[in-house]
Amino acid sequence: MFNIQSSIITKQLKSPRTIISLIFGVFFFFLIFFLCTSNNEKTEELFYLNHNDTVDYAGLATCSSCHQEIAKTFQHTGMGSSFHFATHQKSAADFSKNHVIYDTLNDLFYKPFWNKEELFFMEYRLDGKDTVHKRIEKIDYIIGSGQHTNSHLILRNGFVYQAPMTWYSQEKHWGLPPGFEKGRNSKFARIIDEECMSCHNSMPKVEAESNNKFVSIGKGIDCERCHGPGELHVNLRLKGKTIKSKEGFDRTIINPSKLSWQLQVDLCQRCHLQGNAVLQDGKRFTEFKPGMKLSDYFNVFMPNYENNESGFIMASHAQRLQLSQCFIKSNKGEQKLSLTCINCHNPHISVKETGKTQFNNACQKCHKSDAECTAKPELKKENGNDCVKCHMPKSGTEDIPHVTVHDHYIRKPVTQALPNKGKLKGLYCINNDNPTKETTIIAYLSYYEKFNPDPLYLKEARKLLDKAKNPVLEVYYWYLKGSNLKVIEASKKADEAKFDAWGFYRIGQSYLNILQWEKAENYIQKALKIQPKNFEFIYKLSIVKHELGKGLDEEQNLKSVIALNPNHTQALNNLGYLYFKSGELSKANSYYLRSLTTNPDFLPVLKNLMDYYLSTGNKIKALGIARRILKLEPGNKVVKEFIETNS
């Protein structure tokens, strides 16, 4: 049974008075709401007492102590094994031979290796037989169950970064991770944000005043991602109490099967719906809980093409299912059976253990007659009467290489190749038929910024902006257009109270671009008041301080950046340059070399190193650096002349 010394029951909520107050407050609110509205989904949500902000998460160990059998099978599911420390047991990868991958466009090799119980990745570059660059990073976490992939993460000072190696389980080989290919290798610098972590793991805790700095990180998706925070449920159960609805089910914990089909789908598509997620004003990804309406927290947008049937992305299960006539007719038609994800999937049991019978039985609840299947008898026999094999075939995805998954768009077998995607029409919202104009504008602007700089997205945003008359979003639009003066003009018409940290940052960056240093300083400091631990904001402030001649402030800013992110390439280089100018050559060299280790092709630090070696009389090393510069910048006449003169 539960450990009575658990931190859960030592909190304020264990007090009977607190529990009674919470129950009374929530039910009173429900009563008022019920008298004022007929919205069934909202009514349903308000019954769940664990939606209250005072109810905390109990943790997998606490849930497991009562639900032992479910916990035992769940740990073998894709969700249950989604995230953990980097250990031999967690890794699905093959280390039996010398695995090396080569990024041809960046001329970098990567090799994984174990040192006792710790996993490391080595990045290196060769010049003939000589190693001219080497960087070794310890891997802290493995993300992914291993059914399709294992990717690898590094934890530094609360920030999490993705490493440039992924194990592709189905094809059994190492490769660059999705998004690192085609010259886009960000090495060890791709930051994992709150959105990503809150899907692939149990609910994390993030510093409110930071940008993706984690206070706590779980060890895999757990019970409460589908059942909601369990603290109230646990405390009442320990006292032998419960709170039941008139239908007889427990209102202190979510049972997904008791939700309406709409809220069931919202629960699953919280994570099984990948796209451009636009948060509602003032909301965070960690605030959505099972039993809530997803669009109250964020809306998910995807590109809309003239033909959308020919391909799909990895986490598009919910979107593809909702295209299916089975889904549409069962939920929006006159049929009594609702089709949702849990008709086919038992989240407590691995899909590997489920067996095709369960999936076929789900189909046959509606399609009861064998005569409905018009496939030839020999084909049915060949496929073992497996509905899924014909109607939900496996194929590759558009975003993840070397992986095949079932397409959840249930339909008649496609007998001929579908036409390629047609013309891009714009974006559409998957989980909300009527997103606001402002939300849609943000979707277009952020999709352009984060995923695809197609001019169509800015064009569509412009059409909506002309109607919305929203100066805050005008700032974002003109920032993406690169028009500094337009950004500043729009900012003067806006209510500053409506800007978030990034809004202030964009204004500050625009002033920086036109060399108005004092105003740039003012707005970047406003951004930092909201997110004081955003190291990119601090770095930009250091640039402004440099231009204003505030050397001591610049030094402090750069040290703050490096304290948060020890591998910040630009900050390391700039701090080295600051010490070089002040005559502290040993310190300068140390920071230059650290910067170069993080990125062997960073031209500013190569040029600074060349100056350093020349100033210290080391012409041989200066020549070596000069050759590296010329390889990256063939048109550099000064460096070319130096090489020719001194070779």
PyMOL commands that set and color helices and strands:
alter all, ss='L'
color gray80, all
select helices_A, chain A and resi 12-14+16-36+40-46+49-51+60-64+68-74+194-200+224-227+231-238+256-258+261-269+285-287+294-296+317-321+325-332+341-343+351-354+356-364+370-372+377-382+387-391+437-450+455-468+471-481+484-493+496-498+501-513+517-530+535-547+551-564+569-581+585-598+603-615+619-632+637-646
alter helices_A, ss='H'
color red, helices_A
select strands_A, chain A and resi 83-85+101-103+108-115+118-127+130-139+141-143+149-156+159-168+173-175+190-191+205-206+214-216+276-279+298-305+394-396+404-406+424-429
alter strands_A, ss='S'
color yellow, strands_A
deselect
rebuild
show_as cartoon
